[in-house]
Amino acid sequence: MEIHDVDSPEAALPPINIDSEPVQEFEVRLVIWRTRDIEMMDVEGTSDVFVRAFFDAEDDQTTDTHWRCQSGEASFNYRLIFPVKS
């Protein structure tokens, strides 16, 4: 390690900021339009289709439910909004 004299040119340089970046807040917007190829899960050949999304399992969000879907396709126009800090 080299130590510079107070009168050296390096001593006149401005200090370097080594602070951490400030926390920034964002929104993640997830748009769910439709599903396809959903397996029929009950004995009647239907499924109750919904979408669940999360970044943290304690803060999950779900769409509405399409009850008794027979085709494996459900149509949504749903937006899930997640606040995120980075």
PDB file of N, CA, C and O in Angstrom:
ATOM      1  N   MET A   1       0.846  -1.177   0.000  1.00  0.00           N
ATOM      2  CA  MET A   1       0.000   0.000   0.000  1.00  0.00           C
ATOM      3  C   MET A   1       0.888   1.235   0.000  1.00  0.00           C
ATOM      4  O   MET A   1       1.835   1.342   0.779  1.00  0.00           O
ATOM      5  N   GLU A   2       0.572   2.130  -0.858  1.00  0.00           N
ATOM      6  CA  GLU A   2       1.373   3.333  -1.011  1.00  0.00           C
ATOM      7  C   GLU A   2       0.691   4.492  -0.298  1.00  0.00           C
ATOM      8  O   GLU A   2      -0.502   4.718  -0.502  1.00  0.00           O
ATOM      9  N   ILE A   3       1.408   5.218   0.518  1.00  0.00           N
ATOM     10  CA  ILE A   3       0.870   6.376   1.229  1.00  0.00           C
ATOM     11  C   ILE A   3       1.390   7.620   0.533  1.00  0.00           C
ATOM     12  O   ILE A   3       2.586   7.758   0.278  1.00  0.00           O
ATOM     13  N   HIS A   4       0.458   8.530   0.230  1.00  0.00           N
ATOM     14  CA  HIS A   4       0.824   9.737  -0.504  1.00  0.00           C
ATOM     15  C   HIS A   4       0.993  10.913   0.458  1.00  0.00           C
ATOM     16  O   HIS A   4       0.326  11.001   1.489  1.00  0.00           O
ATOM     17  N   ASP A   5       1.869  11.775   0.101  1.00  0.00           N
ATOM     18  CA  ASP A   5       2.111  12.995   0.853  1.00  0.00           C
ATOM     19  C   ASP A   5       0.903  13.910   0.711  1.00  0.00           C
ATOM     20  O   ASP A   5       0.213  13.872  -0.307  1.00  0.00           O
ATOM     21  N   VAL A   6       0.643  14.733   1.725  1.00  0.00           N
ATOM     22  CA  VAL A   6      -0.487  15.671   1.710  1.00  0.00           C
ATOM     23  C   VAL A   6      -0.379  16.623   0.527  1.00  0.00           C
ATOM     24  O   VAL A   6      -1.406  17.082   0.026  1.00  0.00           O
ATOM     25  N   ASP A   7       0.806  16.931   0.070  1.00  0.00           N
ATOM     26  CA  ASP A   7       0.993  17.867  -1.032  1.00  0.00           C
ATOM     27  C   ASP A   7       1.013  17.168  -2.391  1.00  0.00           C
ATOM     28  O   ASP A   7       1.236  17.822  -3.410  1.00  0.00           O
ATOM     29  N   SER A   8       0.789  15.866  -2.427  1.00  0.00           N
ATOM     30  CA  SER A   8       0.843  15.150  -3.702  1.00  0.00           C
ATOM     31  C   SER A   8      -0.425  15.408  -4.512  1.00  0.00           C
ATOM     32  O   SER A   8      -1.441  15.811  -3.945  1.00  0.00           O
ATOM     33  N   PRO A   9      -0.388  15.183  -5.836  1.00  0.00           N
ATOM     34  CA  PRO A   9      -1.569  15.395  -6.686  1.00  0.00           C
ATOM     35  C   PRO A   9      -2.726  14.459  -6.326  1.00  0.00           C
ATOM     36  O   PRO A   9      -3.892  14.818  -6.491  1.00  0.00           O
ATOM     37  N   GLU A  10      -2.400  13.253  -5.831  1.00  0.00           N
ATOM     38  CA  GLU A  10      -3.452  12.315  -5.456  1.00  0.00           C
ATOM     39  C   GLU A  10      -4.270  12.824  -4.273  1.00  0.00           C
ATOM     40  O   GLU A  10      -5.464  12.540  -4.187  1.00  0.00           O
ATOM     41  N   ALA A  11      -3.667  13.549  -3.386  1.00  0.00           N
ATOM     42  CA  ALA A  11      -4.361  14.083  -2.214  1.00  0.00           C
ATOM     43  C   ALA A  11      -5.378  15.133  -2.607  1.00  0.00           C
ATOM     44  O   ALA A  11      -6.317  15.389  -1.853  1.00  0.00           O
ATOM     45  N   ALA A  12      -5.218  15.744  -3.757  1.00  0.00           N
ATOM     46  CA  ALA A  12      -6.133  16.786  -4.206  1.00  0.00           C
ATOM     47  C   ALA A  12      -7.364  16.224  -4.920  1.00  0.00           C
ATOM     48  O   ALA A  12      -8.303  16.966  -5.210  1.00  0.00           O
ATOM     49  N   LEU A  13      -7.367  14.917  -5.206  1.00  0.00           N
ATOM     50  CA  LEU A  13      -8.510  14.309  -5.887  1.00  0.00           C
ATOM     51  C   LEU A  13      -9.733  14.291  -4.976  1.00  0.00           C
ATOM     52  O   LEU A  13      -9.595  14.146  -3.761  1.00  0.00           O
ATOM     53  N   PRO A  14     -10.930  14.436  -5.550  1.00  0.00           N
ATOM     54  CA  PRO A  14     -12.132  14.400  -4.720  1.00  0.00           C
ATOM     55  C   PRO A  14     -12.355  12.989  -4.170  1.00  0.00           C
ATOM     56  O   PRO A  14     -11.953  12.013  -4.803  1.00  0.00           O
ATOM     57  N   PRO A  15     -12.978  12.873  -3.023  1.00  0.00           N
ATOM     58  CA  PRO A  15     -13.214  11.545  -2.448  1.00  0.00           C
ATOM     59  C   PRO A  15     -14.225  10.757  -3.294  1.00  0.00           C
ATOM     60  O   PRO A  15     -15.080  11.334  -3.966  1.00  0.00           O
ATOM     61  N   ILE A  16     -14.107   9.460  -3.241  1.00  0.00           N
ATOM     62  CA  ILE A  16     -15.014   8.588  -3.973  1.00  0.00           C
ATOM     63  C   ILE A  16     -16.161   8.187  -3.053  1.00  0.00           C
ATOM     64  O   ILE A  16     -15.939   7.759  -1.921  1.00  0.00           O
ATOM     65  N   ASN A  17     -17.381   8.328  -3.545  1.00  0.00           N
ATOM     66  CA  ASN A  17     -18.562   7.981  -2.758  1.00  0.00           C
ATOM     67  C   ASN A  17     -18.726   6.453  -2.759  1.00  0.00           C
ATOM     68  O   ASN A  17     -18.920   5.853  -3.816  1.00  0.00           O
ATOM     69  N   ILE A  18     -18.649   5.832  -1.592  1.00  0.00           N
ATOM     70  CA  ILE A  18     -18.800   4.383  -1.501  1.00  0.00           C
ATOM     71  C   ILE A  18     -20.085   3.982  -0.764  1.00  0.00           C
ATOM     72  O   ILE A  18     -20.228   2.838  -0.331  1.00  0.00           O
ATOM     73  N   ASP A  19     -21.014   4.932  -0.625  1.00  0.00           N
ATOM     74  CA  ASP A  19     -22.304   4.619  -0.001  1.00  0.00           C
ATOM     75  C   ASP A  19     -23.062   3.616  -0.859  1.00  0.00           C
ATOM     76  O   ASP A  19     -22.890   3.571  -2.077  1.00  0.00           O
ATOM     77  N   SER A  20     -23.899   2.816  -0.218  1.00  0.00           N
ATOM     78  CA  SER A  20     -24.723   1.878  -0.985  1.00  0.00           C
ATOM     79  C   SER A  20     -25.814   2.648  -1.729  1.00  0.00           C
ATOM     80  O   SER A  20     -26.178   3.765  -1.363  1.00  0.00           O
ATOM     81  N   GLU A  21     -26.320   2.012  -2.784  1.00  0.00           N
ATOM     82  CA  GLU A  21     -27.384   2.639  -3.564  1.00  0.00           C
ATOM     83  C   GLU A  21     -28.629   2.798  -2.705  1.00  0.00           C
ATOM     84  O   GLU A  21     -28.923   1.929  -1.885  1.00  0.00           O
ATOM     85  N   PRO A  22     -29.371   3.895  -2.878  1.00  0.00           N
ATOM     86  CA  PRO A  22     -30.617   4.037  -2.109  1.00  0.00           C
ATOM     87  C   PRO A  22     -31.648   2.999  -2.560  1.00  0.00           C
ATOM     88  O   PRO A  22     -31.637   2.551  -3.707  1.00  0.00           O
ATOM     89  N   VAL A  23     -32.522   2.634  -1.651  1.00  0.00           N
ATOM     90  CA  VAL A  23     -33.574   1.664  -1.970  1.00  0.00           C
ATOM     91  C   VAL A  23     -34.537   2.301  -2.960  1.00  0.00           C
ATOM     92  O   VAL A  23     -34.991   3.428  -2.764  1.00  0.00           O
ATOM     93  N   GLN A  24     -34.840   1.574  -4.017  1.00  0.00           N
ATOM     94  CA  GLN A  24     -35.781   2.056  -5.025  1.00  0.00           C
ATOM     95  C   GLN A  24     -37.038   1.199  -4.981  1.00  0.00           C
ATOM     96  O   GLN A  24     -36.972  -0.010  -4.763  1.00  0.00           O
ATOM     97  N   GLU A  25     -38.174   1.834  -5.189  1.00  0.00           N
ATOM     98  CA  GLU A  25     -39.437   1.123  -5.191  1.00  0.00           C
ATOM     99  C   GLU A  25     -39.948   0.998  -6.623  1.00  0.00           C
ATOM    100  O   GLU A  25     -39.921   1.957  -7.394  1.00  0.00           O
ATOM    101  N   PHE A  26     -40.415  -0.208  -6.963  1.00  0.00           N
ATOM    102  CA  PHE A  26     -40.940  -0.488  -8.291  1.00  0.00           C
ATOM    103  C   PHE A  26     -42.290  -1.172  -8.157  1.00  0.00           C
ATOM    104  O   PHE A  26     -42.677  -1.619  -7.077  1.00  0.00           O
ATOM    105  N   GLU A  27     -42.993  -1.245  -9.269  1.00  0.00           N
ATOM    106  CA  GLU A  27     -44.199  -2.056  -9.363  1.00  0.00           C
ATOM    107  C   GLU A  27     -43.993  -3.073 -10.472  1.00  0.00           C
ATOM    108  O   GLU A  27     -43.617  -2.726 -11.592  1.00  0.00           O
ATOM    109  N   VAL A  28     -44.241  -4.322 -10.149  1.00  0.00           N
ATOM    110  CA  VAL A  28     -44.241  -5.371 -11.171  1.00  0.00           C
ATOM    111  C   VAL A  28     -45.692  -5.635 -11.502  1.00  0.00           C
ATOM    112  O   VAL A  28     -46.477  -5.993 -10.624  1.00  0.00           O
ATOM    113  N   ARG A  29     -46.056  -5.462 -12.761  1.00  0.00           N
ATOM    114  CA  ARG A  29     -47.436  -5.671 -13.197  1.00  0.00           C
ATOM    115  C   ARG A  29     -47.493  -6.922 -14.060  1.00  0.00           C
ATOM    116  O   ARG A  29     -46.847  -7.005 -15.104  1.00  0.00           O
ATOM    117  N   LEU A  30     -48.266  -7.878 -13.613  1.00  0.00           N
ATOM    118  CA  LEU A  30     -48.417  -9.139 -14.318  1.00  0.00           C
ATOM    119  C   LEU A  30     -49.808  -9.179 -14.919  1.00  0.00           C
ATOM    120  O   LEU A  30     -50.804  -9.075 -14.203  1.00  0.00           O
ATOM    121  N   VAL A  31     -49.877  -9.330 -16.240  1.00  0.00           N
ATOM    122  CA  VAL A  31     -51.159  -9.410 -16.931  1.00  0.00           C
ATOM    123  C   VAL A  31     -51.409 -10.858 -17.324  1.00  0.00           C
ATOM    124  O   VAL A  31     -50.559 -11.497 -17.944  1.00  0.00           O
ATOM    125  N   ILE A  32     -52.562 -11.363 -16.965  1.00  0.00           N
ATOM    126  CA  ILE A  32     -52.936 -12.732 -17.299  1.00  0.00           C
ATOM    127  C   ILE A  32     -54.095 -12.657 -18.277  1.00  0.00           C
ATOM    128  O   ILE A  32     -55.168 -12.151 -17.950  1.00  0.00           O
ATOM    129  N   TRP A  33     -53.867 -13.169 -19.490  1.00  0.00           N
ATOM    130  CA  TRP A  33     -54.882 -13.115 -20.543  1.00  0.00           C
ATOM    131  C   TRP A  33     -55.687 -14.406 -20.614  1.00  0.00           C
ATOM    132  O   TRP A  33     -56.918 -14.380 -20.600  1.00  0.00           O
ATOM    133  N   ARG A  34     -54.990 -15.531 -20.691  1.00  0.00           N
ATOM    134  CA  ARG A  34     -55.729 -16.787 -20.834  1.00  0.00           C
ATOM    135  C   ARG A  34     -54.830 -17.966 -20.452  1.00  0.00           C
ATOM    136  O   ARG A  34     -53.611 -17.849 -20.320  1.00  0.00           O
ATOM    137  N   THR A  35     -55.498 -19.092 -20.286  1.00  0.00           N
ATOM    138  CA  THR A  35     -54.780 -20.339 -20.040  1.00  0.00           C
ATOM    139  C   THR A  35     -55.166 -21.332 -21.123  1.00  0.00           C
ATOM    140  O   THR A  35     -56.180 -21.164 -21.800  1.00  0.00           O
ATOM    141  N   ARG A  36     -54.356 -22.359 -21.281  1.00  0.00           N
ATOM    142  CA  ARG A  36     -54.696 -23.431 -22.214  1.00  0.00           C
ATOM    143  C   ARG A  36     -54.077 -24.733 -21.722  1.00  0.00           C
ATOM    144  O   ARG A  36     -53.129 -24.728 -20.937  1.00  0.00           O
ATOM    145  N   ASP A  37     -54.614 -25.819 -22.183  1.00  0.00           N
ATOM    146  CA  ASP A  37     -54.129 -27.156 -21.831  1.00  0.00           C
ATOM    147  C   ASP A  37     -54.153 -27.421 -20.322  1.00  0.00           C
ATOM    148  O   ASP A  37     -53.261 -28.080 -19.789  1.00  0.00           O
ATOM    149  N   ILE A  38     -55.165 -26.909 -19.651  1.00  0.00           N
ATOM    150  CA  ILE A  38     -55.331 -27.201 -18.224  1.00  0.00           C
ATOM    151  C   ILE A  38     -55.966 -28.582 -18.099  1.00  0.00           C
ATOM    152  O   ILE A  38     -56.971 -28.865 -18.751  1.00  0.00           O
ATOM    153  N   GLU A  39     -55.388 -29.435 -17.272  1.00  0.00           N
ATOM    154  CA  GLU A  39     -55.926 -30.780 -17.074  1.00  0.00           C
ATOM    155  C   GLU A  39     -57.255 -30.720 -16.338  1.00  0.00           C
ATOM    156  O   GLU A  39     -57.443 -29.901 -15.438  1.00  0.00           O
ATOM    157  N   MET A  40     -58.174 -31.594 -16.730  1.00  0.00           N
ATOM    158  CA  MET A  40     -59.440 -31.707 -16.030  1.00  0.00           C
ATOM    159  C   MET A  40     -59.191 -32.531 -14.775  1.00  0.00           C
ATOM    160  O   MET A  40     -58.786 -33.690 -14.867  1.00  0.00           O
ATOM    161  N   MET A  41     -59.427 -31.953 -13.616  1.00  0.00           N
ATOM    162  CA  MET A  41     -58.986 -32.555 -12.369  1.00  0.00           C
ATOM    163  C   MET A  41     -60.081 -33.279 -11.580  1.00  0.00           C
ATOM    164  O   MET A  41     -59.757 -34.036 -10.665  1.00  0.00           O
ATOM    165  N   ASP A  42     -61.344 -33.079 -11.893  1.00  0.00           N
ATOM    166  CA  ASP A  42     -62.352 -33.775 -11.106  1.00  0.00           C
ATOM    167  C   ASP A  42     -63.034 -34.869 -11.931  1.00  0.00           C
ATOM    168  O   ASP A  42     -62.790 -34.983 -13.132  1.00  0.00           O
ATOM    169  N   VAL A  43     -63.864 -35.651 -11.307  1.00  0.00           N
ATOM    170  CA  VAL A  43     -64.454 -36.819 -11.966  1.00  0.00           C
ATOM    171  C   VAL A  43     -65.465 -36.441 -13.041  1.00  0.00           C
ATOM    172  O   VAL A  43     -65.799 -37.275 -13.883  1.00  0.00           O
ATOM    173  N   GLU A  44     -65.957 -35.216 -13.035  1.00  0.00           N
ATOM    174  CA  GLU A  44     -66.917 -34.766 -14.041  1.00  0.00           C
ATOM    175  C   GLU A  44     -66.240 -34.251 -15.309  1.00  0.00           C
ATOM    176  O   GLU A  44     -66.922 -33.876 -16.262  1.00  0.00           O
ATOM    177  N   GLY A  45     -64.903 -34.228 -15.331  1.00  0.00           N
ATOM    178  CA  GLY A  45     -64.174 -33.734 -16.505  1.00  0.00           C
ATOM    179  C   GLY A  45     -64.120 -32.227 -16.583  1.00  0.00           C
ATOM    180  O   GLY A  45     -64.096 -31.662 -17.677  1.00  0.00           O
ATOM    181  N   THR A  46     -64.100 -31.566 -15.438  1.00  0.00           N
ATOM    182  CA  THR A  46     -63.996 -30.107 -15.398  1.00  0.00           C
ATOM    183  C   THR A  46     -62.877 -29.714 -14.429  1.00  0.00           C
ATOM    184  O   THR A  46     -62.356 -30.543 -13.683  1.00  0.00           O
ATOM    185  N   SER A  47     -62.527 -28.436 -14.464  1.00  0.00           N
ATOM    186  CA  SER A  47     -61.580 -27.877 -13.497  1.00  0.00           C
ATOM    187  C   SER A  47     -62.029 -26.476 -13.136  1.00  0.00           C
ATOM    188  O   SER A  47     -62.647 -25.784 -13.944  1.00  0.00           O
ATOM    189  N   ASP A  48     -61.719 -26.065 -11.932  1.00  0.00           N
ATOM    190  CA  ASP A  48     -61.931 -24.688 -11.503  1.00  0.00           C
ATOM    191  C   ASP A  48     -60.586 -23.980 -11.680  1.00  0.00           C
ATOM    192  O   ASP A  48     -59.643 -24.226 -10.928  1.00  0.00           O
ATOM    193  N   VAL A  49     -60.508 -23.100 -12.680  1.00  0.00           N
ATOM    194  CA  VAL A  49     -59.227 -22.530 -13.107  1.00  0.00           C
ATOM    195  C   VAL A  49     -59.029 -21.139 -12.511  1.00  0.00           C
ATOM    196  O   VAL A  49     -59.897 -20.272 -12.615  1.00  0.00           O
ATOM    197  N   PHE A  50     -57.858 -20.943 -11.879  1.00  0.00           N
ATOM    198  CA  PHE A  50     -57.422 -19.632 -11.423  1.00  0.00           C
ATOM    199  C   PHE A  50     -55.903 -19.605 -11.498  1.00  0.00           C
ATOM    200  O   PHE A  50     -55.261 -20.647 -11.623  1.00  0.00           O
ATOM    201  N   VAL A  51     -55.338 -18.415 -11.423  1.00  0.00           N
ATOM    202  CA  VAL A  51     -53.883 -18.254 -11.461  1.00  0.00           C
ATOM    203  C   VAL A  51     -53.447 -17.612 -10.150  1.00  0.00           C
ATOM    204  O   VAL A  51     -54.025 -16.620  -9.706  1.00  0.00           O
ATOM    205  N   ARG A  52     -52.426 -18.191  -9.542  1.00  0.00           N
ATOM    206  CA  ARG A  52     -51.836 -17.665  -8.311  1.00  0.00           C
ATOM    207  C   ARG A  52     -50.395 -17.276  -8.624  1.00  0.00           C
ATOM    208  O   ARG A  52     -49.650 -18.055  -9.219  1.00  0.00           O
ATOM    209  N   ALA A  53     -50.003 -16.058  -8.217  1.00  0.00           N
ATOM    210  CA  ALA A  53     -48.640 -15.580  -8.469  1.00  0.00           C
ATOM    211  C   ALA A  53     -48.096 -14.943  -7.194  1.00  0.00           C
ATOM    212  O   ALA A  53     -48.843 -14.374  -6.398  1.00  0.00           O
ATOM    213  N   PHE A  54     -46.783 -15.049  -7.020  1.00  0.00           N
ATOM    214  CA  PHE A  54     -46.158 -14.458  -5.837  1.00  0.00           C
ATOM    215  C   PHE A  54     -44.661 -14.345  -6.035  1.00  0.00           C
ATOM    216  O   PHE A  54     -44.056 -15.109  -6.787  1.00  0.00           O
ATOM    217  N   PHE A  55     -44.073 -13.376  -5.345  1.00  0.00           N
ATOM    218  CA  PHE A  55     -42.628 -13.269  -5.192  1.00  0.00           C
ATOM    219  C   PHE A  55     -42.247 -13.805  -3.818  1.00  0.00           C
ATOM    220  O   PHE A  55     -41.180 -14.389  -3.632  1.00  0.00           O
ATOM    221  N   ASP A  56     -43.140 -13.592  -2.867  1.00  0.00           N
ATOM    222  CA  ASP A  56     -42.973 -14.070  -1.499  1.00  0.00           C
ATOM    223  C   ASP A  56     -44.245 -14.844  -1.165  1.00  0.00           C
ATOM    224  O   ASP A  56     -45.346 -14.317  -1.327  1.00  0.00           O
ATOM    225  N   ALA A  57     -44.112 -16.071  -0.708  1.00  0.00           N
ATOM    226  CA  ALA A  57     -45.273 -16.934  -0.478  1.00  0.00           C
ATOM    227  C   ALA A  57     -46.266 -16.332   0.512  1.00  0.00           C
ATOM    228  O   ALA A  57     -47.439 -16.705   0.503  1.00  0.00           O
ATOM    229  N   GLU A  58     -45.829 -15.422   1.351  1.00  0.00           N
ATOM    230  CA  GLU A  58     -46.727 -14.788   2.305  1.00  0.00           C
ATOM    231  C   GLU A  58     -47.514 -13.642   1.679  1.00  0.00           C
ATOM    232  O   GLU A  58     -48.463 -13.145   2.286  1.00  0.00           O
ATOM    233  N   ASP A  59     -47.138 -13.218   0.484  1.00  0.00           N
ATOM    234  CA  ASP A  59     -47.800 -12.093  -0.188  1.00  0.00           C
ATOM    235  C   ASP A  59     -48.222 -12.538  -1.582  1.00  0.00           C
ATOM    236  O   ASP A  59     -47.730 -12.012  -2.581  1.00  0.00           O
ATOM    237  N   ASP A  60     -49.135 -13.509  -1.652  1.00  0.00           N
ATOM    238  CA  ASP A  60     -49.570 -14.027  -2.943  1.00  0.00           C
ATOM    239  C   ASP A  60     -50.841 -13.324  -3.394  1.00  0.00           C
ATOM    240  O   ASP A  60     -51.572 -12.752  -2.584  1.00  0.00           O
ATOM    241  N   GLN A  61     -51.093 -13.373  -4.689  1.00  0.00           N
ATOM    242  CA  GLN A  61     -52.306 -12.808  -5.275  1.00  0.00           C
ATOM    243  C   GLN A  61     -52.885 -13.827  -6.243  1.00  0.00           C
ATOM    244  O   GLN A  61     -52.148 -14.596  -6.860  1.00  0.00           O
ATOM    245  N   THR A  62     -54.200 -13.831  -6.371  1.00  0.00           N
ATOM    246  CA  THR A  62     -54.859 -14.759  -7.283  1.00  0.00           C
ATOM    247  C   THR A  62     -55.865 -14.016  -8.153  1.00  0.00           C
ATOM    248  O   THR A  62     -56.366 -12.951  -7.793  1.00  0.00           O
ATOM    249  N   THR A  63     -56.139 -14.603  -9.289  1.00  0.00           N
ATOM    250  CA  THR A  63     -57.177 -14.081 -10.175  1.00  0.00           C
ATOM    251  C   THR A  63     -58.529 -14.581  -9.686  1.00  0.00           C
ATOM    252  O   THR A  63     -58.614 -15.298  -8.689  1.00  0.00           O
ATOM    253  N   ASP A  64     -59.565 -14.202 -10.384  1.00  0.00           N
ATOM    254  CA  ASP A  64     -60.860 -14.798 -10.094  1.00  0.00           C
ATOM    255  C   ASP A  64     -60.856 -16.244 -10.589  1.00  0.00           C
ATOM    256  O   ASP A  64     -59.912 -16.659 -11.262  1.00  0.00           O
ATOM    257  N   THR A  65     -61.881 -17.008 -10.271  1.00  0.00           N
ATOM    258  CA  THR A  65     -61.932 -18.429 -10.614  1.00  0.00           C
ATOM    259  C   THR A  65     -62.941 -18.663 -11.725  1.00  0.00           C
ATOM    260  O   THR A  65     -64.065 -18.164 -11.669  1.00  0.00           O
ATOM    261  N   HIS A  66     -62.537 -19.417 -12.726  1.00  0.00           N
ATOM    262  CA  HIS A  66     -63.449 -19.859 -13.786  1.00  0.00           C
ATOM    263  C   HIS A  66     -63.944 -21.245 -13.382  1.00  0.00           C
ATOM    264  O   HIS A  66     -63.247 -22.247 -13.536  1.00  0.00           O
ATOM    265  N   TRP A  67     -65.160 -21.269 -12.864  1.00  0.00           N
ATOM    266  CA  TRP A  67     -65.721 -22.506 -12.320  1.00  0.00           C
ATOM    267  C   TRP A  67     -66.106 -23.473 -13.422  1.00  0.00           C
ATOM    268  O   TRP A  67     -66.642 -23.074 -14.456  1.00  0.00           O
ATOM    269  N   ARG A  68     -65.830 -24.745 -13.193  1.00  0.00           N
ATOM    270  CA  ARG A  68     -66.261 -25.850 -14.036  1.00  0.00           C
ATOM    271  C   ARG A  68     -65.851 -25.683 -15.511  1.00  0.00           C
ATOM    272  O   ARG A  68     -66.651 -25.909 -16.419  1.00  0.00           O
ATOM    273  N   CYS A  69     -64.622 -25.294 -15.722  1.00  0.00           N
ATOM    274  CA  CYS A  69     -64.080 -25.150 -17.073  1.00  0.00           C
ATOM    275  C   CYS A  69     -63.953 -26.535 -17.705  1.00  0.00           C
ATOM    276  O   CYS A  69     -63.358 -27.433 -17.108  1.00  0.00           O
ATOM    277  N   GLN A  70     -64.501 -26.717 -18.897  1.00  0.00           N
ATOM    278  CA  GLN A  70     -64.505 -28.029 -19.549  1.00  0.00           C
ATOM    279  C   GLN A  70     -63.512 -28.135 -20.703  1.00  0.00           C
ATOM    280  O   GLN A  70     -63.177 -29.240 -21.130  1.00  0.00           O
ATOM    281  N   SER A  71     -63.043 -27.008 -21.207  1.00  0.00           N
ATOM    282  CA  SER A  71     -62.188 -27.033 -22.397  1.00  0.00           C
ATOM    283  C   SER A  71     -60.694 -26.985 -22.072  1.00  0.00           C
ATOM    284  O   SER A  71     -59.862 -27.224 -22.947  1.00  0.00           O
ATOM    285  N   GLY A  72     -60.356 -26.683 -20.845  1.00  0.00           N
ATOM    286  CA  GLY A  72     -58.943 -26.503 -20.494  1.00  0.00           C
ATOM    287  C   GLY A  72     -58.436 -25.118 -20.820  1.00  0.00           C
ATOM    288  O   GLY A  72     -57.258 -24.822 -20.622  1.00  0.00           O
ATOM    289  N   GLU A  73     -59.320 -24.263 -21.321  1.00  0.00           N
ATOM    290  CA  GLU A  73     -58.958 -22.882 -21.649  1.00  0.00           C
ATOM    291  C   GLU A  73     -59.822 -21.932 -20.829  1.00  0.00           C
ATOM    292  O   GLU A  73     -61.047 -22.047 -20.806  1.00  0.00           O
ATOM    293  N   ALA A  74     -59.177 -21.009 -20.169  1.00  0.00           N
ATOM    294  CA  ALA A  74     -59.890 -19.993 -19.411  1.00  0.00           C
ATOM    295  C   ALA A  74     -59.428 -18.630 -19.893  1.00  0.00           C
ATOM    296  O   ALA A  74     -58.247 -18.429 -20.175  1.00  0.00           O
ATOM    297  N   SER A  75     -60.357 -17.703 -19.984  1.00  0.00           N
ATOM    298  CA  SER A  75     -60.043 -16.372 -20.478  1.00  0.00           C
ATOM    299  C   SER A  75     -60.068 -15.383 -19.311  1.00  0.00           C
ATOM    300  O   SER A  75     -61.054 -15.296 -18.579  1.00  0.00           O
ATOM    301  N   PHE A  76     -58.987 -14.649 -19.149  1.00  0.00           N
ATOM    302  CA  PHE A  76     -58.866 -13.651 -18.087  1.00  0.00           C
ATOM    303  C   PHE A  76     -58.534 -12.307 -18.720  1.00  0.00           C
ATOM    304  O   PHE A  76     -57.999 -12.248 -19.827  1.00  0.00           O
ATOM    305  N   ASN A  77     -58.845 -11.257 -18.028  1.00  0.00           N
ATOM    306  CA  ASN A  77     -58.327  -9.926 -18.322  1.00  0.00           C
ATOM    307  C   ASN A  77     -57.961  -9.369 -16.951  1.00  0.00           C
ATOM    308  O   ASN A  77     -58.648  -8.501 -16.412  1.00  0.00           O
ATOM    309  N   TYR A  78     -56.877  -9.882 -16.405  1.00  0.00           N
ATOM    310  CA  TYR A  78     -56.565  -9.666 -15.004  1.00  0.00           C
ATOM    311  C   TYR A  78     -55.167  -9.103 -14.850  1.00  0.00           C
ATOM    312  O   TYR A  78     -54.239  -9.511 -15.548  1.00  0.00           O
ATOM    313  N   ARG A  79     -55.027  -8.172 -13.942  1.00  0.00           N
ATOM    314  CA  ARG A  79     -53.722  -7.582 -13.658  1.00  0.00           C
ATOM    315  C   ARG A  79     -53.402  -7.766 -12.187  1.00  0.00           C
ATOM    316  O   ARG A  79     -54.204  -7.428 -11.317  1.00  0.00           O
ATOM    317  N   LEU A  80     -52.241  -8.296 -11.924  1.00  0.00           N
ATOM    318  CA  LEU A  80     -51.750  -8.423 -10.559  1.00  0.00           C
ATOM    319  C   LEU A  80     -50.600  -7.436 -10.402  1.00  0.00           C
ATOM    320  O   LEU A  80     -49.694  -7.397 -11.235  1.00  0.00           O
ATOM    321  N   ILE A  81     -50.633  -6.651  -9.353  1.00  0.00           N
ATOM    322  CA  ILE A  81     -49.610  -5.619  -9.137  1.00  0.00           C
ATOM    323  C   ILE A  81     -48.863  -5.947  -7.849  1.00  0.00           C
ATOM    324  O   ILE A  81     -49.459  -6.105  -6.783  1.00  0.00           O
ATOM    325  N   PHE A  82     -47.543  -6.046  -7.977  1.00  0.00           N
ATOM    326  CA  PHE A  82     -46.687  -6.362  -6.841  1.00  0.00           C
ATOM    327  C   PHE A  82     -45.740  -5.199  -6.570  1.00  0.00           C
ATOM    328  O   PHE A  82     -44.996  -4.805  -7.469  1.00  0.00           O
ATOM    329  N   PRO A  83     -45.740  -4.633  -5.354  1.00  0.00           N
ATOM    330  CA  PRO A  83     -44.716  -3.637  -5.015  1.00  0.00           C
ATOM    331  C   PRO A  83     -43.398  -4.346  -4.711  1.00  0.00           C
ATOM    332  O   PRO A  83     -43.377  -5.349  -3.998  1.00  0.00           O
ATOM    333  N   VAL A  84     -42.306  -3.825  -5.249  1.00  0.00           N
ATOM    334  CA  VAL A  84     -40.994  -4.441  -5.087  1.00  0.00           C
ATOM    335  C   VAL A  84     -40.003  -3.354  -4.682  1.00  0.00           C
ATOM    336  O   VAL A  84     -40.008  -2.251  -5.230  1.00  0.00           O
ATOM    337  N   LYS A  85     -39.164  -3.684  -3.723  1.00  0.00           N
ATOM    338  CA  LYS A  85     -38.079  -2.758  -3.322  1.00  0.00           C
ATOM    339  C   LYS A  85     -36.770  -3.393  -3.722  1.00  0.00           C
ATOM    340  O   LYS A  85     -36.549  -4.588  -3.524  1.00  0.00           O
ATOM    341  N   SER A  86     -35.900  -2.567  -4.293  1.00  0.00           N
ATOM    342  CA  SER A  86     -34.600  -3.080  -4.731  1.00  0.00           C
ATOM    343  C   SER A  86     -33.498  -2.196  -4.212  1.00  0.00           C
ATOM    344  O   SER A  86     -32.323  -2.456  -4.471  1.00  0.00           O
TER     345      SER A  86
END
